[in-house]
Amino acid sequence: MSNPTENAFWLVWSPTGARPPKHRHLSERSAIQEAERLAREHPGELFVVLEAIASRRVDAMVRTTFINGSAGIPF
């Protein structure tokens, strides 16, 4: 089983925000700057910088290829 790796990233999240975070910041500094910008733009709202440390995905798709499965069938 392989263990793929990705570059670290950070998200800026607001618990009262209408939309979930989508932008992946490539540095902690960038995410902090964005959180500060958003906090100034929306006084009183909380903006949290989150670091992604791991992810998990279950992929149970099983693919079976049938070779010559329809050979010779007239319909």
Secondary structure by P-SEA (a helix, b strand, c coil): ccccccccbbbbbbcccccccccccccaaaaaaaaaaaaaacccbbbbbbbbcbbbbbbcbbbbbbccccccccc
